[in-house]
């Protein structure tokens, strides 16, 4: 099982280009940030981060297949958080992800 945490350690930092976010989920290699889709839009969007020597940055979507389990673990934690803390974003009786309650 992959250990997932919610905060950076004192030795870690985010790339300055990363936009404001609402929630963070970090494993040893990958991270997920949750944020609003827009200023007045509470739909939950996510950004996948990678890590190198304590530096967290937005990924370009390419990684070794050795890290599947790590990515799956962090995605599962982010989804679980949405299921417990967000509302389904439903349009025309179809759920299209989640939206923040606040």
Beta strands, then each sheet from edge to edge (+ up, - down):
strand 1: 13-14
strand 2: 23-26
strand 3: 30-38
strand 4: 41-52
strand 5: 55-58
strand 6: 86-91
strand 7: 94-100
sheet 1: 1+ 5+ 4- 3+ 2-
sheet 2: 6+ 7-
end
